[in-house]
Amino acid sequence: MADTVFSTKVDETVKAKFEGMAQAAGTTQKEFFSRLVAAHEAAQVRESTDNVKEMEQLRYHLARVEEIYLSLVKAARDREEADADRVYRAEEEVKRAKASALDTKEQADKAVRESGEQMEAVRTEAALIREKSEKEVREMREALDRALESREQAAKLAALAEEAAAMAKTKVTEMEALAQKAGEYRREAENERKKNAELSGLLEKAEDALRKVRDEAKTAMDAQVAKMEQTLQRVSERAELEKEKAVLAARGEAMAEIGRLREALAQAREEKAALEVRIARAEHGSPGDL
């Protein structure tokens, strides 16, 4: 239907109230004015209808619709809070697993660093021992050379050689022990790396479980919302049908009453016409004509 311009003079207070009510309703003044007219028409229908019982039933059904909708919303909120609590607990478990994994990794890295430092110290000490042994061997060779020149010093040089050999053997034994200890450190570091890998696997499983819980919660919430919307749609359609039935029944009764009034009006008009004829006859004739 085409729009047309409508204007009227009203009090400033009434105009301000109208504009404030339209703004509070979040609609334009045109839409709010249409709502006022529709509300007035509905009020007239309610005042003119005799079938109050059907209107009360309709109000009862609308109240039930609102009550069912509120209960569904409350149930959805409770499930949402429960899902959020489960997600929070899962996230806390993941945080604790991450903290444990990081702690274990730091310990493993520390053990590796200490093992590397000890290996470096062993290498340094072995290099010093090797250098010292080479020096002692050179000295022994020089001593032997001098012994060839002087047989008197042969016994002394032999004793020195035996002592140097014993010291070298002792140093070699110490180096073997250090090398064995370094191997043990290496095995411990490898075990720590394996534990760290296992913890990383557990952490990945926990994250997968958390994602699964989130997906399941989202799917359940979406399904519940869709179900609530379908239920609300069915109830709204049923309420609208009941409303239309009540309005049609009231309209039928009103039309019947209008028909009876029309018949009574026609009969009254006929009686009036007959009375006017009799009056006219009385004015122009004798009293016996009445």
C-alpha positions in Angstrom: 0.0 0.0 0.0 1.4 3.4 -1.0 2.4 5.8 1.8 0.5 9.1 2.3 1.3 12.2 4.4 -0.7 12.5 7.7 -0.5 15.5 10.0 -2.4 16.7 13.0 -2.1 19.3 15.7 -1.2 17.9 19.1 0.1 19.2 22.4 3.9 19.5 22.6 3.9 17.1 25.6 2.0 14.5 23.7 4.3 14.9 20.7 7.4 14.5 22.9 6.0 11.4 24.5 5.2 9.9 21.1 8.7 10.5 19.8 10.2 9.1 23.0 8.1 6.0 22.9 9.0 5.4 19.2 12.7 5.8 20.0 12.5 3.5 23.0 10.8 0.8 20.9 13.6 1.0 18.4 11.3 1.7 15.4 10.5 4.7 13.2 7.5 7.0 14.0 5.6 5.5 11.0 6.0 1.9 12.3 5.2 2.9 15.9 2.0 4.7 14.7 1.0 1.6 12.8 1.5 -0.5 15.9 -0.7 1.9 17.9 -3.5 1.6 15.4 -3.2 -2.2 15.4 -3.2 -2.3 19.2 -6.3 -0.1 19.3 -8.1 -2.3 16.8 -7.1 -5.4 18.8 -8.4 -3.7 22.0 -11.7 -2.9 20.3 -12.0 -6.5 19.2 -11.4 -7.7 22.7 -14.0 -5.2 24.1 -16.6 -6.1 21.5 -16.3 -9.9 21.5 -18.5 -12.0 23.8 -16.3 -15.1 23.6 -14.1 -14.1 26.6 -13.3 -17.8 27.4 -11.5 -18.4 24.1 -9.4 -15.2 24.6 -8.5 -16.4 28.1 -7.4 -19.8 26.7 -5.4 -18.0 24.1 -3.7 -15.9 26.8 -3.0 -19.1 28.8 -1.4 -20.8 25.8 0.8 -17.8 25.1 1.9 -17.8 28.8 2.7 -21.5 28.5 4.7 -20.8 25.3 6.7 -18.2 27.2 7.2 -20.5 30.2 8.4 -23.4 27.9 10.8 -21.0 26.1 12.3 -19.7 29.4 12.7 -23.3 30.7 14.5 -24.3 27.5 16.8 -21.3 27.7 17.6 -22.0 31.3 18.4 -25.7 30.5 20.6 -24.6 27.6 22.5 -22.1 29.9 23.0 -24.9 32.5 24.4 -27.2 29.9 26.6 -24.4 28.6 28.0 -23.8 32.1 28.6 -27.5 32.6 30.4 -27.7 29.2 32.5 -24.6 30.1 33.5 -26.2 33.4 34.6 -29.4 31.7 36.6 -27.4 29.2 38.2 -25.4 32.0 39.2 -28.6 33.8 40.6 -30.0 30.6 42.6 -26.8 30.0 44.0 -27.0 33.6 45.1 -30.6 33.0 46.8 -29.5 29.8 48.6 -26.6 31.6 49.8 -29.0 34.3 51.0 -31.5 31.7 52.8 -28.7 29.8 54.5 -27.4 33.0 55.6 -31.0 33.9 57.0 -31.5 30.4 58.8 -28.2 30.5 60.3 -29.0 33.9 61.4 -32.4 32.7 62.9 -30.9 29.5 64.8 -28.3 31.6 66.2 -31.1 33.8 67.2 -33.1 30.8 68.9 -30.1 29.2 70.7 -29.4 32.5 72.0 -33.0 32.6 73.1 -32.8 29.0 75.0 -29.5 29.7 76.6 -31.0 32.8 77.6 -34.1 30.9 79.1 -32.0 28.1 81.0 -30.0 30.6 82.4 -33.1 32.3 83.3 -34.6 28.9 85.1 -31.4 28.0 87.0 -31.5 31.3 87.9 -35.2 30.7 89.1 -34.3 27.2 91.2 -31.4 28.6 92.7 -33.6 31.3 93.4 -36.4 28.8 95.2 -33.9 26.6 97.3 -32.7 29.5 98.1 -36.3 30.5 98.9 -37.2 26.9 101.2 -34.1 26.6 102.8 -34.9 29.9 103.3 -38.6 28.9 104.8 -37.5 25.6 107.1 -35.2 27.5 108.1 -37.9 29.9 108.7 -40.3 26.9 110.9 -37.7 25.3 112.8 -37.3 28.6 113.1 -41.1 28.9 114.5 -41.3 25.4 117.0 -38.5 26.2 117.8 -40.4 29.4 118.3 -43.6 27.5 120.5 -41.7 25.0 122.5 -40.4 27.9 122.6 -43.9 29.4 124.2 -45.3 26.3 126.8 -42.7 26.8 127.1 -43.4 30.5 126.4 -47.0 31.7 126.6 -45.8 35.3 123.3 -44.1 34.9 121.5 -47.1 33.3 120.0 -48.5 36.4 118.7 -45.1 37.5 117.2 -44.5 34.1 115.6 -47.9 34.1 113.9 -47.2 37.4 112.7 -43.8 36.2 111.3 -45.6 33.1 109.4 -48.1 35.2 108.0 -45.4 37.4 106.9 -43.3 34.4 105.3 -46.4 32.9 103.4 -47.1 36.1 102.3 -43.5 36.3 101.2 -43.6 32.6 99.3 -46.9 33.4 97.6 -45.2 36.3 96.6 -42.2 34.2 95.3 -44.5 31.5 93.1 -46.3 34.1 91.8 -43.0 35.4 91.0 -41.9 31.9 89.1 -45.2 31.2 87.1 -44.6 34.4 86.3 -41.1 33.3 85.3 -42.3 29.9 83.0 -44.9 31.5 81.4 -42.2 33.6 80.9 -40.0 30.6 79.2 -42.9 28.9 76.9 -43.2 31.9 76.1 -39.5 31.6 75.4 -40.0 28.0 72.9 -42.8 28.6 71.2 -40.8 31.3 70.8 -37.9 28.9 69.3 -40.3 26.3 66.8 -41.6 28.9 65.8 -38.0 29.7 65.3 -37.3 26.0 63.0 -40.4 25.7 61.0 -39.3 28.8 60.6 -35.9 27.3 59.4 -37.5 24.0 56.8 -39.5 26.0 55.6 -36.4 27.8 55.3 -34.6 24.5 53.1 -37.5 23.2 50.9 -37.3 26.4 50.7 -33.5 25.9 49.5 -34.0 22.3 46.9 -36.6 23.4 45.6 -34.1 26.1 45.3 -31.4 23.5 43.4 -33.7 21.1 41.1 -34.7 24.0 40.5 -31.0 24.7 39.7 -30.2 21.1 37.3 -33.2 21.0 35.5 -32.0 24.2 35.2 -28.5 22.7 33.8 -29.9 19.4 31.3 -32.2 21.2 30.1 -29.3 23.4 29.6 -27.0 20.4 27.7 -29.8 18.5 25.5 -30.4 21.5 24.8 -26.7 22.0 24.0 -26.2 18.2 21.6 -29.2 18.3 19.8 -28.0 21.4 19.5 -24.5 19.9 18.0 -25.9 16.7 15.6 -28.1 18.7 14.5 -25.1 20.8 13.9 -23.0 17.6 11.8 -25.8 16.1 9.8 -26.2 19.2 9.2 -22.4 19.5 8.2 -22.3 15.8 5.6 -25.1 16.3 4.2 -23.5 19.5 4.0 -20.1 17.8 2.2 -21.5 14.8 -0.2 -23.3 17.1 -0.9 -20.1 19.1 -1.4 -18.1 15.9 -3.9 -20.7 14.6 -5.8 -20.6 17.9 -5.8 -16.8 17.8 -7.2 -16.8 14.3 -9.9 -19.3 15.2 -10.9 -17.1 18.2 -11.0 -13.9 16.0 -13.0 -15.7 13.3 -15.5 -17.0 15.9 -15.9 -13.5 17.4 -16.3 -12.0 13.9 -19.0 -14.5 13.0 -20.9 -13.7 16.1 -20.6 -10.0 15.5 -21.8 -10.4 11.9 -24.8 -12.5 13.2 -25.6 -9.7 15.7 -25.3 -7.1 12.9 -27.8 -9.2 10.8 -30.3 -9.3 13.6 -29.9 -5.6 14.1 -30.5 -5.0 10.4 -33.6 -7.1 10.5 -34.9 -5.2 13.5 -34.1 -1.9 11.8 -36.0 -3.0 8.7 -39.0 -4.0 10.7 -38.9 -0.7 12.6 -38.7 1.1 9.3 -41.8 -0.8 8.1 -43.7 -0.1 11.2 -42.7 3.6 11.0 -43.9 3.8 7.4 -47.2 2.1 8.3 -47.6 4.6 11.2 -46.9 7.5 8.9 -49.6 6.3 6.5 -52.1 5.9 9.2 -51.3 9.4 10.5 -51.6 10.8 7.0 -55.0 9.2 6.6 -56.1 10.5 10.0 -55.1 14.0 9.0 -57.1 13.9 5.7 -59.9 11.6 6.6 -62.1 10.6 9.5 -61.0 9.3 12.9 -62.4 5.9 11.8 -59.5 5.5 9.4 -57.1 5.0 12.4 
